[in-house]
Amino acid sequence: MKSRYIALSIIVIISIGITWVIEPFSLNPFKRIEIPLAISETDFDCQDSLIMWVDSFESKANDKINAFMASNEFLGVTAGVYIDNCGTYISGAGFTDKSKQSITQGNMLGRIASITKPMTAIAIMQLYEKELIDLDVPIQTYIPEFPKKAKGEVTIRQLLKHTAGITHYSSNLDALSFTQYATLKDAIDAFKDEELAFEPGTQYMYSSYGYTILGAIIEEVTQLSYGEYMKINIWDVAEMSNTSLEDDKQDYPNKSQLYLKLGSTYIKSPKTDLSIIYPAGGVQSTIADLLKFGEAVLHNRLIDSSSLEIMINATDELAPAIGDDPYGFGWAVYDDPTYGKIIQHGGTQPGTSSFFSIFLDHKIVSAVLSNSYGSRSSAFFLSKDIAILAMEK
């Protein structure tokens, strides 16, 4: 009898788990139900000659988003573009909550994942401009408790460019953290004793943990927490009023649920803790705020133009040797023969696939923020498609 109760209990637990993960069944697969189409808002103040283009652009951009939704590429997605001296377009489609079938609005708050990295890199460059840090001295200059490594000394420049040899996640499972770290120094304790993967400056290895170290350096130099520094010197300056570190203790009415895309099915994601990688991927934001961030970069409101040139110099880049994107300080950097110089960053983690680009020569910012892991390539292509539409004016 006891074994029967145990078996029944296991069945009940498994059933509850399955129901929690894939609820509601009516949305699996997603394409069986009516998909909420793109709902857009524009704030354009272009030249009179572009008035007819504005209406055409909004319609074409919404059609792009709806096509991605019809192909089941996203559960919920927001997308937007900023065009210098013209204005912004923001749109949302799909669901932010699959169970409640809450329709995605343009103000959806979501994880931006590794789009956090260029923000952290800009914070470092602000300290560089103020001569508070040296990019090329050992990091123990600022965080002496970080162990010296047998393979060589690590510098801030190498951390920014992912050439320090600091390790990254060993697998997708390794990227799932459920531990709350009270401080960035506590987070660093989780990996600081690992040996470097190679001699610093000789190879490229993308590392979120390297950016956690950069965040700790910001804290040590400024005597502010990473979140405080970013709010005062990045987010407030760029007027990003809906951007912050993810905090489980607060309630955010426009925050999307987290999902994983498995084939054609969207399942609820476990809520991972981002405190081990706050400066690398622990920020939440909206499309409107991401566009404001790009606008602030274009107008040199966060760092001056010479500092930005240092950031996007990828002439000594090591990333292409392993087939990765050319990488500067927190930016993937491209000289596209058609669209000119582009700086960009994508992001992916439980509950999001995101992409952010600045087309420097065209002064256009494009961003996509979705609420599911597994849609990164779609986020990239949608972001690019909308930016190209904006260039047709």
C-alpha positions in Angstrom: 0.0 0.0 0.0 2.8 2.4 0.9 4.5 1.8 -2.4 1.3 2.5 -4.2 1.0 5.9 -2.4 4.6 6.7 -3.3 4.0 5.8 -7.0 0.8 7.9 -7.0 2.6 10.8 -5.4 5.3 10.6 -8.1 2.7 10.6 -10.8 0.9 13.6 -9.4 4.2 15.5 -9.0 5.2 14.7 -12.6 1.8 15.7 -13.9 1.9 19.0 -12.1 5.4 19.6 -13.4 4.4 18.9 -17.0 1.3 21.1 -16.7 3.4 23.9 -15.2 5.9 23.6 -18.0 3.7 23.5 -21.1 0.5 25.2 -20.0 -1.8 25.9 -21.6 -2.0 23.0 -24.0 -4.0 25.1 -26.5 -0.8 27.1 -27.2 1.4 24.1 -28.0 2.2 24.3 -30.8 1.8 28.1 -30.9 0.7 28.3 -34.5 -2.6 26.5 -33.8 -4.2 29.6 -32.2 -4.7 33.1 -33.5 -1.5 35.1 -33.1 -1.8 38.6 -31.7 -0.5 40.8 -34.6 2.0 43.6 -34.3 0.8 46.7 -32.4 3.0 49.6 -33.1 3.6 53.2 -32.0 5.7 55.8 -33.9 7.1 59.1 -32.7 8.5 60.5 -36.0 9.2 64.1 -36.7 10.9 63.8 -40.0 11.2 66.2 -42.9 8.0 66.9 -44.9 9.3 64.9 -47.8 9.3 61.8 -45.6 5.7 62.0 -44.3 4.5 59.3 -46.8 7.5 57.2 -46.1 6.6 57.1 -42.4 3.3 55.3 -43.0 4.8 53.0 -45.5 7.7 52.1 -43.1 5.4 51.3 -40.2 3.2 49.0 -42.3 6.2 47.2 -43.8 7.9 46.8 -40.4 4.7 45.4 -38.8 4.5 43.0 -41.8 8.0 41.8 -41.0 7.2 41.1 -37.4 3.9 39.4 -38.3 5.8 37.1 -40.8 8.2 36.0 -38.0 5.2 35.4 -35.7 3.4 33.4 -38.4 6.5 31.2 -38.7 6.4 30.6 -34.9 9.8 32.2 -34.4 8.7 34.0 -31.2 6.2 33.6 -28.5 6.3 37.3 -27.6 8.5 40.0 -29.1 9.1 43.7 -29.2 11.1 45.5 -31.9 12.1 49.0 -32.6 14.2 51.4 -34.5 15.6 54.9 -33.9 16.5 57.1 -36.8 18.5 60.1 -36.0 16.7 63.4 -36.7 13.6 61.5 -37.5 12.2 59.5 -34.6 11.3 56.1 -33.3 9.2 53.1 -34.2 8.3 50.5 -31.5 6.1 47.4 -31.9 5.0 44.3 -30.0 3.4 41.0 -31.0 2.5 37.7 -29.4 2.1 36.9 -25.7 4.0 38.0 -22.6 2.2 35.4 -20.6 1.2 32.2 -22.3 -1.2 31.0 -19.7 -3.1 34.3 -19.3 -2.7 35.0 -23.0 -1.5 38.5 -22.2 -0.9 40.4 -25.5 2.6 41.8 -25.9 2.8 45.6 -25.9 5.7 47.7 -26.9 6.6 48.4 -23.3 7.4 44.8 -22.4 10.1 44.6 -19.8 12.5 41.7 -20.4 16.0 40.4 -19.9 18.4 41.8 -22.3 21.1 39.2 -21.5 24.5 40.1 -23.1 23.4 43.4 -24.4 24.5 44.4 -20.9 28.1 44.0 -21.9 28.5 47.1 -24.1 26.9 49.1 -21.2 29.5 47.8 -18.8 32.2 48.5 -21.3 31.0 52.1 -21.7 31.1 52.4 -17.9 34.7 51.3 -17.9 35.5 53.8 -20.6 34.0 56.6 -18.5 36.4 55.7 -15.7 39.2 55.6 -18.3 38.3 59.1 -19.5 38.5 60.4 -15.9 41.9 58.7 -15.6 40.7 56.6 -12.7 41.8 53.4 -14.3 44.6 52.2 -16.6 43.5 49.6 -19.2 46.8 47.9 -19.3 47.8 47.2 -15.7 47.1 43.9 -13.9 43.6 43.8 -12.5 45.0 43.2 -9.0 45.8 47.0 -9.1 42.0 47.4 -8.4 40.9 44.1 -6.9 44.0 42.7 -5.1 42.0 39.7 -3.7 41.8 38.2 -7.2 44.5 35.5 -7.4 47.4 35.9 -9.7 47.6 33.3 -12.4 50.4 31.1 -13.5 49.8 31.7 -17.2 50.2 35.5 -16.9 48.8 38.8 -15.7 45.2 39.8 -16.8 44.4 43.4 -17.8 41.2 45.3 -18.1 41.7 45.6 -21.9 41.9 41.8 -22.2 38.7 41.4 -20.1 36.9 43.9 -22.4 38.0 42.0 -25.5 37.6 38.5 -24.1 41.3 37.7 -24.5 42.1 37.3 -20.8 41.7 33.6 -20.7 39.0 33.8 -18.1 36.8 30.7 -18.6 33.2 30.8 -19.7 30.3 28.4 -19.1 31.4 24.8 -19.8 27.9 23.9 -21.0 24.3 25.2 -21.3 23.6 23.6 -17.9 26.6 25.4 -16.4 25.0 28.7 -17.5 22.0 28.1 -15.2 22.6 29.6 -11.9 20.1 29.5 -9.0 22.4 31.0 -6.4 21.9 34.5 -5.1 25.3 36.3 -4.7 25.0 39.3 -2.3 27.9 41.2 -4.0 30.0 40.9 -7.1 33.0 39.9 -5.0 30.9 37.0 -3.7 30.1 36.1 -7.3 33.8 36.2 -8.3 34.6 33.8 -5.5 32.6 31.1 -7.4 35.2 31.1 -10.2 38.3 33.1 -9.3 40.4 30.0 -8.4 40.0 28.4 -11.8 43.2 28.5 -14.0 43.2 30.6 -17.1 42.4 28.8 -20.4 45.5 30.3 -22.1 48.2 33.0 -21.7 46.4 36.4 -21.6 46.4 38.2 -24.9 47.2 35.2 -27.1 43.7 33.8 -27.8 40.0 34.7 -27.8 37.4 33.1 -25.5 34.1 34.8 -24.9 33.6 35.1 -21.1 30.7 36.5 -19.1 32.7 35.9 -16.0 35.3 38.3 -17.3 32.7 41.0 -17.3 31.7 40.2 -13.8 35.3 41.1 -12.9 34.9 44.4 -14.8 31.8 45.1 -12.7 33.8 44.5 -9.5 36.5 46.9 -10.7 33.8 49.6 -11.3 32.6 49.1 -7.7 36.1 49.2 -6.2 37.1 52.4 -8.1 33.9 54.3 -7.6 32.8 53.0 -4.2 29.3 52.5 -5.6 27.5 49.3 -6.3 27.5 48.2 -9.9 23.7 48.9 -10.1 24.1 52.3 -8.5 26.9 53.4 -10.8 25.0 52.2 -13.9 21.8 54.0 -12.9 23.6 57.3 -12.2 26.1 57.4 -15.1 24.5 55.3 -17.9 20.7 54.8 -17.5 19.8 58.1 -16.1 22.0 60.0 -18.5 20.4 58.2 -21.4 16.9 58.7 -19.8 16.4 54.9 -19.6 13.8 55.0 -16.8 12.7 51.3 -17.2 16.2 49.8 -17.0 17.6 48.1 -13.9 19.3 45.0 -12.6 16.8 42.2 -12.3 15.5 42.0 -8.7 13.2 39.2 -7.7 12.0 41.2 -4.7 10.2 43.7 -6.8 7.1 43.4 -8.9 7.2 44.7 -12.4 3.7 45.0 -14.0 5.0 44.9 -17.6 7.6 42.2 -17.0 7.2 39.2 -19.3 7.2 35.6 -18.2 10.3 33.5 -19.2 10.1 30.8 -21.8 12.2 28.3 -23.7 11.6 27.5 -27.3 11.8 23.7 -28.0 11.0 23.1 -31.7 7.5 24.5 -32.1 6.7 24.4 -28.4 7.2 27.2 -25.8 7.6 26.0 -22.3 8.0 27.9 -19.1 11.6 28.4 -18.1 12.9 28.0 -14.6 13.7 31.3 -13.0 17.5 31.5 -13.0 19.5 33.9 -10.8 21.6 36.4 -12.7 23.6 37.8 -9.8 26.8 35.9 -10.8 26.8 37.8 -14.2 25.1 41.1 -13.4 27.6 43.2 -15.4 27.6 40.6 -18.3 23.9 39.8 -18.6 21.8 40.7 -15.5 20.0 43.8 -16.8 16.3 44.1 -17.7 15.0 46.8 -20.0 12.5 47.7 -22.7 12.8 48.4 -26.4 12.3 52.1 -25.9 15.1 52.2 -23.4 17.5 50.3 -25.6 16.8 52.7 -28.4 17.6 55.6 -26.0 20.9 53.9 -25.1 21.8 53.7 -28.8 20.8 57.4 -29.3 23.0 58.4 -26.3 26.0 56.5 -27.9 25.4 58.1 -31.2 25.3 61.6 -29.7 28.4 61.0 -27.4 26.4 61.6 -24.2 27.9 58.7 -22.4 31.5 58.8 -23.6 33.3 61.1 -26.1 33.9 60.1 -29.7 37.6 59.3 -29.2 36.7 56.8 -26.5 34.1 55.2 -28.7 36.7 54.9 -31.4 38.9 52.9 -29.0 36.0 50.7 -28.1 35.2 49.8 -31.8 38.8 49.3 -32.9 39.0 45.6 -33.8 42.2 45.7 -35.9 44.0 43.5 -33.4 41.1 41.2 -32.8 41.6 37.5 -32.2 38.0 36.4 -32.4 37.9 35.6 -36.1 40.6 33.0 -35.6 38.0 30.7 -34.0 35.2 31.8 -36.3 33.6 34.3 -33.9 32.6 37.9 -34.6 35.2 40.6 -34.7 35.1 42.1 -31.2 36.2 45.4 -29.7 35.4 46.6 -26.2 31.9 45.1 -25.5 30.9 45.4 -29.2 30.9 43.1 -32.2 32.3 45.3 -35.0 31.6 45.1 -38.7 32.6 47.1 -41.8 29.8 46.1 -44.0 30.3 46.8 -47.7 26.6 47.8 -48.1 25.5 49.2 -44.7 28.8 50.7 -43.4 30.2 50.3 -39.9 27.9 48.4 -37.5 28.4 47.8 -33.8 26.2 45.3 -32.2 25.6 42.6 -29.6 23.2 39.8 -29.2 22.0 38.0 -26.0 20.4 34.8 -25.0 19.5 33.2 -21.7 16.4 31.6 -20.1 13.5 33.9 -21.0 15.1 35.9 -23.8 16.7 36.1 -27.2 17.7 39.7 -28.0 19.7 41.7 -30.5 20.9 45.3 -30.6 22.7 47.2 -33.4 23.9 50.7 -34.2 24.5 51.5 -37.8 27.0 54.2 -37.3 27.2 55.6 -40.8 23.4 55.8 -41.1 22.8 56.9 -37.5 20.2 54.2 -37.0 19.6 52.0 -33.9 17.7 48.7 -34.2 16.7 46.4 -31.3 14.7 43.2 -30.8 13.7 41.8 -27.4 11.9 38.5 -27.2 10.8 36.4 -24.2 12.1 33.0 -25.1 15.5 31.3 -25.2 16.0 29.6 -28.6 15.1 32.5 -30.9 18.4 34.4 -31.2 18.9 34.0 -34.9 15.4 35.2 -35.5 16.1 38.2 -33.2 19.1 39.0 -35.3 17.4 38.8 -38.7 14.3 40.7 -37.5 16.6 43.5 -36.1 18.5 43.7 -39.4 15.4 43.6 -41.6 13.8 46.6 -39.7 17.1 48.5 -39.9 17.3 48.0 -43.6 13.7 49.2 -44.0 14.7 52.4 -42.1 17.5 53.0 -44.5 15.1 53.1 -47.5 13.8 56.6 -46.5 
